[in-house]
């Protein structure tokens, strides 16, 4: 199952504070909490599955999260998304897993 939304990704490609370290970034990058999988086959571009992390020239958060460095954990990223959305991190992960389990005709 894939949910592709460039509009959703664009909301995370703005200037503003990195959701992890809070450093102001000229351009943040969207990071998928639950990975996109090989060739993006499991890509879910929903706010519950995205955090805005600083790009390479602003801070190293997106790079470190992608490489699983400095203790970046999926649950921690989900908590950041949940805080932004007024949910728990577990609720965010559960929603993404629910979407992944749907048949393409069930996604709206």
Secondary structure as UniProt FT lines:
FT   HELIX           6..11
FT   STRAND          16..17
FT   TURN            19..21
FT   STRAND          24..25
FT   STRAND          28..32
FT   HELIX           38..40
FT   TURN            41..42
FT   HELIX           47..49
FT   STRAND          50..54
FT   TURN            56..58
FT   HELIX           61..66
FT   TURN            67..68
FT   TURN            70..71
FT   HELIX           74..85
FT   HELIX           89..101
FT   HELIX           104..106
//
